[in-house]
Amino acid sequence: MITLYIDREQLFECKVKVEGTDFNKVTSRLIISPTGSSKHLFIEGVVEGGICKIKIPPITEISKNGNISLEVIVDNNNIFKPWNSTYELTAEKKITVENIEINKKNNLLVSVSGIKEVGKKRVIKENLKRKKMMKKNVEKRMDDLLTDTIKNAVRQTLKESK
């Protein structure tokens, strides 16, 4: 089992021994095959001096588990699959909401801890989208609660007036 991350790049490395050809004619790639999908993700790598290196970008567009395999291509047409495994997709960074309060102006205050600053625009945009959705959900819950409270008050008043 290999762990792939949705929020950071990682480097896949292994030793490759090839006989009968020059390393200049050897390339590599990882094939990620998500469970329940006919689509595959191919990530190209290099083989230099017997070391295979493949940079795996953050992966978000596939299912959380499946199969992963290494292909070594020799002389542009001979493909070998010397390694395969299963993968699990996870996040390295975890977000924990410690406290949610609503002040008198109906603004949402959220305290978050354990987050390191990340210089990627995509992560910041995703966090902003999540915060906006959380605010909308809290505002809807407040409206529902207020509506229920008013309905209950009206019912109680009607009961008392009978």
C-alpha positions as CSV (number, residue, x, y, z in Angstrom):
1,M,0.0,0.0,0.0
2,I,1.3,3.4,-1.0
3,T,-0.1,6.7,0.3
4,L,-0.7,9.5,-2.2
5,Y,-1.5,13.0,-1.1
6,I,-4.2,15.5,-2.3
7,D,-2.4,18.5,-0.8
8,R,1.3,18.1,-1.6
9,E,3.8,16.9,-4.2
10,Q,5.8,13.8,-3.5
11,L,8.7,12.0,-5.2
12,F,8.6,8.3,-6.1
13,E,12.1,6.8,-6.3
14,C,13.4,3.3,-7.0
15,K,16.4,1.6,-8.4
16,V,16.1,0.2,-11.9
17,K,18.5,-2.4,-13.3
18,V,18.4,-2.7,-17.1
19,E,20.7,-4.9,-19.1
20,G,21.2,-5.0,-22.9
21,T,20.5,-1.3,-23.6
22,D,21.7,2.2,-22.7
23,F,20.0,4.1,-19.8
24,N,19.5,7.0,-22.3
25,K,16.9,4.8,-24.0
26,V,15.0,4.1,-20.7
27,T,12.0,6.0,-19.4
28,S,9.4,5.4,-16.7
29,R,5.9,6.3,-15.7
30,L,3.5,5.6,-12.9
31,I,0.0,4.4,-13.8
32,I,-2.7,5.2,-11.3
33,S,-5.9,3.2,-11.8
34,P,-8.7,4.3,-9.5
35,T,-11.2,1.7,-8.2
36,G,-14.4,1.8,-10.2
37,S,-13.2,3.9,-13.1
38,S,-12.0,3.2,-16.6
39,K,-9.8,6.3,-16.5
40,H,-6.1,6.1,-15.7
41,L,-3.6,8.7,-14.6
42,F,-0.2,8.5,-16.3
43,I,2.7,10.4,-14.6
44,E,6.0,10.4,-16.6
45,G,9.3,10.0,-14.9
46,V,13.0,9.7,-15.7
47,V,15.7,7.1,-15.2
48,E,19.2,8.4,-14.6
49,G,22.1,6.3,-13.5
50,G,19.8,3.4,-12.5
51,I,17.5,5.6,-10.3
52,C,13.9,6.1,-11.4
53,K,12.4,9.4,-10.3
54,I,8.8,10.4,-10.7
55,K,7.3,13.6,-9.3
56,I,3.7,12.9,-8.2
57,P,1.7,16.1,-8.1
58,P,-1.1,16.7,-5.6
59,I,-3.9,14.4,-6.8
60,T,-7.6,15.4,-6.3
61,E,-9.5,14.3,-9.3
62,I,-9.6,10.5,-8.7
63,S,-11.2,8.1,-6.2
64,K,-9.6,7.6,-2.8
65,N,-8.1,4.2,-3.5
66,G,-7.1,1.9,-6.4
67,N,-4.0,0.4,-8.0
68,I,-0.7,1.9,-8.9
69,S,2.0,0.4,-11.1
70,L,5.4,1.3,-12.5
71,E,6.1,0.9,-16.2
72,V,9.7,1.0,-17.4
73,I,9.9,1.7,-21.2
74,V,13.1,0.5,-22.9
75,D,14.0,1.5,-26.5
76,N,10.7,3.4,-26.9
77,N,8.7,0.2,-27.5
78,N,9.4,-2.5,-24.8
79,I,7.2,-2.0,-21.8
80,F,7.9,-3.8,-18.5
81,K,5.8,-3.6,-15.3
82,P,8.2,-4.5,-12.6
83,W,6.1,-3.1,-9.6
84,N,2.5,-2.6,-8.6
85,S,0.6,-1.9,-5.5
86,T,-2.5,-0.4,-4.1
87,Y,-2.8,3.2,-3.2
88,E,-4.8,5.3,-0.7
89,L,-5.5,9.0,-1.2
90,T,-5.3,11.2,1.9
91,A,-4.5,14.7,3.0
92,E,-1.3,15.6,4.9
93,K,-2.8,18.7,6.4
94,K,-5.8,18.3,8.7
95,I,-8.1,21.1,9.6
96,T,-9.9,21.1,12.9
97,V,-12.6,23.7,13.8
98,E,-12.2,24.5,17.5
99,N,-15.0,27.0,18.1
100,I,-17.9,28.4,16.1
101,E,-19.7,31.4,17.4
102,I,-22.2,33.8,15.9
103,N,-22.0,37.4,17.1
104,K,-24.8,40.0,17.1
105,K,-24.0,41.1,13.5
106,N,-24.5,37.5,12.2
107,N,-20.9,37.2,11.2
108,L,-19.3,33.8,11.5
109,L,-16.3,33.5,13.7
110,V,-14.2,30.4,13.2
111,S,-11.0,29.6,15.1
112,V,-8.8,27.2,13.3
113,S,-5.5,25.7,14.5
114,G,-2.8,23.4,13.2
115,I,-2.6,25.0,9.7
116,K,0.7,25.9,8.2
117,E,0.8,28.7,5.6
118,V,0.8,27.2,2.1
119,G,1.8,29.4,-0.8
120,K,-0.6,27.8,-3.3
121,K,-3.5,29.8,-4.6
122,R,-5.6,26.7,-5.1
123,V,-5.5,25.7,-1.4
124,I,-6.4,29.3,-0.4
125,K,-9.3,29.4,-2.8
126,E,-10.6,26.0,-1.5
127,N,-10.4,27.3,2.1
128,L,-12.3,30.5,1.1
129,K,-15.0,28.4,-0.6
130,R,-15.3,26.2,2.5
131,K,-15.6,29.2,4.8
132,K,-18.3,30.7,2.6
133,M,-20.3,27.4,2.5
134,M,-20.0,27.1,6.3
135,K,-21.3,30.7,6.7
136,K,-24.2,30.0,4.4
137,N,-25.0,26.8,6.3
138,V,-24.9,28.5,9.7
139,E,-27.1,31.4,8.3
140,K,-29.6,28.9,7.0
141,R,-29.6,27.1,10.3
142,M,-30.2,30.4,12.1
143,D,-33.1,31.2,9.7
144,D,-34.6,27.8,10.3
145,L,-34.2,28.1,14.0
146,L,-35.8,31.6,14.0
147,T,-38.7,30.4,11.8
148,D,-39.3,27.4,14.2
149,T,-39.2,29.7,17.2
150,I,-41.7,32.1,15.7
151,K,-44.0,29.2,14.6
152,N,-43.9,27.8,18.1
153,A,-44.6,31.2,19.7
154,V,-47.6,31.7,17.3
155,R,-48.9,28.2,18.2
156,Q,-48.6,28.8,21.9
157,T,-50.4,32.2,21.6
158,L,-53.2,30.6,19.6
159,K,-53.5,27.8,22.2
160,E,-53.7,30.3,25.0
161,S,-56.3,32.4,23.3
162,K,-58.7,29.4,22.9
